Amino acid sequence: MPGRTEEQLATTGALSLGTARIWPPVVLAPMAGVTNRAFRELCASFGGGLYIAEMVSARALRHGDQKSWTSYVDFGPSESIRSLQLYATDPSDVAEAVRALVDQDRVDHLDLNFGCPAPKITRRGGGAAIPLKPRLLAAIVHAAVSNAGAVPVTVKCRIGLNDELLTYRTVGRVAEEEGCAWVALHGRTAVQLYGGAADWAPIAELKASCSIPVLGNGDIFTAEDALRLRDRTGCDGVVVGRGCLGRPWLFADLDRAFRGEAIAEPPSFATVMEVIGRHIDLLMQTKPEAFALRDFRKHLSWYAKGYALGIDVRRRLAMVSTRRDLEVVLAQLDPTARPAPGSERLPRAKSSAQAHVALPAGYLDHLDDDQPPCAHDHDGVSGG
Ligand SMILES: Cc1cc2nc3c(=O)[nH]c(=O)nc-3n(C[C@H](O)[C@H](O)[C@H](O)COP(=O)(O)O)c2cc1C
């Protein structure tokens, strides 16, 4: 977009979220076990956008679960938009949790999860199971919006449960009617998990029919992918998940791409090592060393993807248990190494193909009711 000023770009292409403007229109996808405070702060250091925390159970918050309130509702001083994703099956849990979060001034944005395919969530009727019951879906969204005051609420969903039970149109309609700031759509059904290619056509269809902004999600591994998704679907913004795992500099590429600037070459391993150092330092600010290193091993495997490091080094990276261990292993690596072309698309985190999606017994028999399933189950599951 040559010739346009930064201000013009921001006013024409920015996402509105309450009184905030998100520019570029890029969102870090909520990822359980990944998008904690350290990871968000690291990603945000590379570029503009919105960085959403891991999902947390509204029921766990309602019942005062300590871990949920301290580990998941946890934002750093640099996070100007404290963005949290809730999951719930019961509107009353949402109402209570949202009221507490807002009364205690703990969040600036709330996203609602209607796409999670994990058995421990769908078995209780949560995540991707909710939109199958439009009245229950509407009650949950209403409970969030009506208790959120000035805090904007958004929703995130998949295309549906499977090819026969598509739900994205329902989610778009409910989000629109209930006053959500946007709907984000991942172009897969729940049974597809993360396998195959995301289908962007429903994103285009939703964009064409919805009066609120639509964000596209699925298979953005490069900045070019993001522009392609925007151009093909007309979506108002993009949500980036696995593409940034071990590659937080993707947010710098996205920032440049949305400004119409050239994208930098993939980093040498020297840069990767510097980023690894910053990442573990951030993690150790919030967690004890042993815990931080254990949590960090998966990130190390993602940082190492695409670089010719050898099986022995990978094994040692998978076993580091102190910051010092990590430095010793990294010091032996070639800082000039470059990633193999195309390695940004290598599987990271979840990549499995089709799976059966577990639902509560008889769930599909009463799709017109608005009653939450598992009403007596008080186990909130936070962090996915
Ligand atoms: C490790 C992992 C954890 C995830 N956890 C969540 C979650 O808590 N909430 C959610 O809405 N989606 C979750 N997702 C789905 C992502 O937000 C995103 O929709 C999905 O990965 C597709 O985007 P991608 O192709 O860019 O990865 C998770 C995905 C991964 C890989």
The ligand as an ORCA input file, in Angstrom:
! r2SCAN-3c Opt
* xyz 0 1
  C      -1.255    -25.984     21.449
  C      -2.569    -25.379     21.035
  C      -3.457    -24.949     22.003
  C      -4.665    -24.348     21.626
  N      -5.497    -23.869     22.599
  C      -6.579    -23.133     22.247
  C      -7.364    -22.463     23.214
  O      -7.100    -22.511     24.424
  N      -8.435    -21.736     22.780
  C      -8.778    -21.655     21.446
  O      -9.750    -20.980     21.089
  N      -8.047    -22.291     20.515
  C      -6.953    -22.994     20.875
  N      -6.170    -23.556     19.916
  C      -6.525    -23.356     18.500
  C      -5.832    -22.100     17.959
  O      -6.255    -20.956     18.670
  C      -6.094    -21.927     16.456
  O      -7.474    -21.741     16.272
  C      -5.661    -23.149     15.655
  O      -4.363    -23.548     16.041
  C      -5.691    -22.841     14.147
  O      -4.801    -21.803     13.828
  P      -3.368    -22.119     13.167
  O      -3.611    -22.929     11.933
  O      -2.791    -20.771     12.917
  O      -2.596    -22.909     14.191
  C      -4.982    -24.192     20.262
  C      -4.088    -24.644     19.284
  C      -2.893    -25.221     19.652
  C      -1.941    -25.654     18.575
*
